[in-house]
Amino acid sequence: MKKTLLAIAAAVLVGTIPAAHAQWVVIDPTNLVQNIMTAARALEQINNQIKQLQNEAQMLMNDAKNLTSLDFSALNQLRAALSATNQLLQQAQGLAFNLSQMETEFARLYPNAYSTSTSGSQMSTDARTRWRNSLEALRTATKVQSQAVQNFASDEQTLTDLVNRSQSAVGALQATQATNQLLALQSRQTIQAQQLQITQDRATALEQARQVAVQERAREVRRRFQGDGTLYTPTTINYYNP
């Protein structure tokens, strides 16, 4: 009986061994390493994609900054300064700045020679007009000089504002716009210097022309005083008959 029970127990034990063996987990080291490496590569790719997205976002932000326009313009101040000087030139009295009108007036007031039909009173009137032209030219030059001095303070403030905005520019567009306005300021100052030089040279030229005209008038007055007839020739007169 005892042997029979042992045999039955042995048979049951043998029958249960395969089932128990089927429940054990079998680990393949090679496959495990490959899976870990695959996961690591996938994680690295994800990190690279994140970095790429971050770089693209930064590029978009930089592009947005580069396209940001400068919220300052000195154009009105520059145009106002030029307009003020141009107005002084347009208001100038005396010989006109207009080329065709100037040539006509110059030929009449500063002749190469006076004709015999020109009266003495007309020559005196012309001399007075020439003196007034020289005076007005000097007055215009001094006005332009005074305007240039007034523009210095405005230019200094404009220059300070543009340099500050150029240094604090958030992008290429703002820096370029600030630089362009700095160049415009320099151009305006160059034009002002040319205007000042023109008025000074004009005053000098008119004064020189006036002096030449004075000499020509003096020559004509002397010629008329001497006359065109026969000069007086002194002769000896005998009051007593021999």
Summary of the structure (lengths in Angstrom):
residues: 242
radius of gyration: 51.8
end to end distance: 220.5
largest distance: 220.5
contacts: 566
relative contact order: 0.10
helix: 78%
strand: 0%
